[in-house]
Amino acid sequence: MNDELVQKIRSNPKYKELVSKRTGFAIKLGIFILAIFYTYILTIAFNPSFLGTKLGNEGVMTIAFPIAAGIIVISFITTLIYVRKANGEYEDLINAIKEDVKDEL
């Protein structure tokens, strides 16, 4: 890729919008997931008896397992949200940028 094309893409307002939206959204999702993970870890560290609470009267499963499973499910859901947004809004911006620089490709 030549430097002129790279410079034209970087100076495109749609590219700047794409980078801004994508980065902001990824940071928000990342902070959300990290907050969930760290809350779980901090609960293990400072209140292990809560996570050791058994489910049911004679059950062997503790409350930690469904919470951990929920965290994994939430992680998958946030990944799907990002992929959906990437394949929709971000892809439209990428195609608009390609259209703007099409004559130089």
Secondary structure, DSSP 8 states (H G I E B T S, - for coil): --HHHHHHHHH-HHHHHHHHHHHHHHHHHHHHHHHHHHHHHHHHHH-HHHHT-BSSSS---BTHHHHHHHHHHHHHHHHHHHHHHIIIIIHHHHHHHHHHTGGG-
